[in-house]
Amino acid sequence: MAEKFLRFLLSEGGQRIFSERGYYPVIPGSPVPKGSPQRLASIRGPEASREVLERFNALFGLRR
């Protein structure tokens, strides 16, 4: 039963529901919420320095 639910959440219809409720879907190419920016800000990737990541983790109480 849980597996069927997860399959639905990751389906086209499930991702559309996420978007309609204002959440960002996890499947690339799925519709995004209305009014959302085309690109989300991120601190991951080559542009993120070790200092930036450490500060982010400290601010939000995260560990590496």
C-alpha positions in Angstrom: 0.0 0.0 0.0 2.8 2.5 0.9 4.6 1.6 -2.3 1.5 2.4 -4.4 1.2 5.8 -2.6 4.8 6.7 -3.2 4.5 5.7 -6.9 1.5 8.0 -7.1 3.4 10.9 -5.5 6.2 10.5 -8.0 3.8 10.2 -11.0 2.8 13.0 -13.3 -0.5 13.4 -11.5 1.1 13.4 -8.1 3.6 16.0 -9.1 0.9 18.2 -10.6 -0.9 18.1 -7.2 2.3 19.2 -5.4 2.5 22.1 -7.8 -1.1 23.1 -7.4 -0.6 23.2 -3.6 2.4 25.5 -3.9 5.1 22.9 -3.5 8.0 22.3 -5.9 7.8 19.0 -7.6 10.9 16.7 -7.5 10.6 15.4 -11.0 12.4 17.6 -13.6 10.0 18.9 -16.2 7.0 18.9 -13.9 5.0 22.1 -13.6 6.1 24.5 -10.9 3.8 26.5 -8.7 2.2 29.6 -10.2 4.3 32.7 -9.6 7.5 30.9 -8.8 10.8 32.0 -10.0 12.3 30.3 -13.1 15.4 29.3 -11.1 15.8 28.7 -7.4 18.7 30.0 -5.4 21.1 27.4 -4.2 24.3 27.2 -2.3 25.4 23.9 -3.7 27.7 23.4 -6.5 31.0 24.9 -7.6 30.0 28.5 -6.7 29.5 27.5 -3.0 32.7 28.0 -1.0 33.5 25.9 2.1 33.0 29.1 4.2 29.5 29.7 2.8 28.4 26.1 3.4 29.8 26.1 7.0 28.0 29.4 7.8 24.8 28.0 6.3 25.1 24.8 8.4 25.8 26.8 11.5 22.8 29.1 11.0 20.4 26.3 10.5 22.0 23.8 13.0 23.0 21.3 10.3 26.0 19.0 10.3 28.1 18.0 7.3 
